[in-house]
């Protein structure tokens, strides 16, 4: 169950979009065309944006304790992260679109 702006909603997807006014599911009209793969992974994680929508993003990988374990800026439409040294477990990739302040959150499983 997810509560935001006094609205409760059952939420089962691994991906959500957050903008300044609300929380929406992937099927909404928030324009955030990004691919994160492979997932799960043992070594490298790839992030790809639609070249037409690529501009300046910042991203963070956060562990279940809330610690930021990796941060970087992204100014191209693709990025590769070596997470081989991460402990096995669940992490969350936060990507912030600095143009319109939308936030994309994606669950990552490190084997």
C-alpha positions in Angstrom: 0.0 0.0 0.0 1.4 3.4 -1.0 0.1 6.7 0.5 0.8 10.0 -1.2 -1.2 13.3 -0.9 -3.7 11.5 1.3 -4.5 8.9 -1.4 -3.8 5.2 -0.7 -3.0 3.0 -3.6 -1.9 -0.6 -3.9 1.4 -0.7 -5.8 3.0 -3.8 -7.2 5.4 -2.6 -9.9 9.2 -2.2 -9.4 9.2 1.1 -11.2 7.5 4.4 -10.2 7.7 8.0 -11.4 7.7 10.9 -9.1 7.2 14.5 -10.1 6.6 17.6 -8.1 2.8 17.1 -7.9 2.1 13.4 -7.7 3.2 9.8 -7.9 2.2 7.9 -11.0 2.7 4.4 -12.4 4.8 3.6 -15.5 1.7 3.6 -17.7 1.0 7.2 -17.0 1.8 10.1 -19.3 5.1 11.0 -17.6 7.7 11.1 -20.4 10.6 9.2 -18.9 11.8 6.8 -21.5 14.6 4.8 -19.8 15.8 1.2 -19.9 17.8 -0.4 -17.1 19.3 -3.9 -17.8 20.2 -6.6 -17.1 18.3 -7.1 -13.9 19.2 -9.0 -12.0 22.9 -8.7 -12.7 26.2 -9.9 -11.3 28.5 -7.2 -12.8 27.5 -4.4 -15.2 24.3 -2.4 -15.2 23.3 -0.4 -18.3 21.1 2.7 -18.4 19.8 3.8 -21.7 17.6 6.8 -22.6 15.7 7.6 -25.7 18.2 9.8 -27.6 15.4 12.3 -28.3 14.7 12.8 -24.6 18.3 12.6 -23.3 19.6 15.6 -21.4 21.2 16.2 -18.0 20.3 13.6 -15.4 21.8 12.7 -12.1 21.5 9.3 -10.6 22.2 7.5 -7.3 22.2 3.8 -6.3 20.9 3.4 -2.8 21.0 0.3 -0.6 18.2 -0.9 1.6 19.7 1.0 4.6 19.4 4.2 2.7 23.1 4.6 2.0 24.1 6.1 -1.3 26.6 3.6 -2.7 27.1 5.2 -6.1 26.4 8.6 -7.6 27.1 10.2 -11.0 25.8 12.7 -13.6 24.6 11.5 -16.9 24.8 13.8 -20.0 24.7 11.1 -22.7 21.9 8.7 -23.7 23.7 5.6 -22.3 25.7 4.8 -19.2 27.4 1.6 -17.9 28.0 1.0 -14.2 30.2 -1.7 -12.8 28.5 -3.0 -9.7 30.6 -6.2 -9.4 32.0 -5.0 -6.1 28.5 -4.4 -4.6 27.2 -7.0 -2.0 24.5 -9.3 -3.3 21.0 -7.8 -2.5 18.4 -5.2 -3.5 19.3 -1.6 -4.4 17.3 1.3 -5.8 18.4 3.3 -8.8 17.2 6.9 -8.5 17.4 9.0 -11.6 16.6 12.7 -11.4 15.7 14.6 -14.6 17.2 18.0 -13.9 15.2 19.6 -16.7 11.7 19.0 -15.3 12.5 17.5 -11.9 10.9 14.2 -12.4 12.4 11.3 -10.5 12.5 7.7 -11.7 13.1 4.9 -9.2 13.9 1.4 -10.3 14.6 -1.7 -8.1 17.9 -3.4 -9.0 18.9 -7.0 -7.9 22.6 -7.7 -7.5 23.3 -11.4 -7.6 
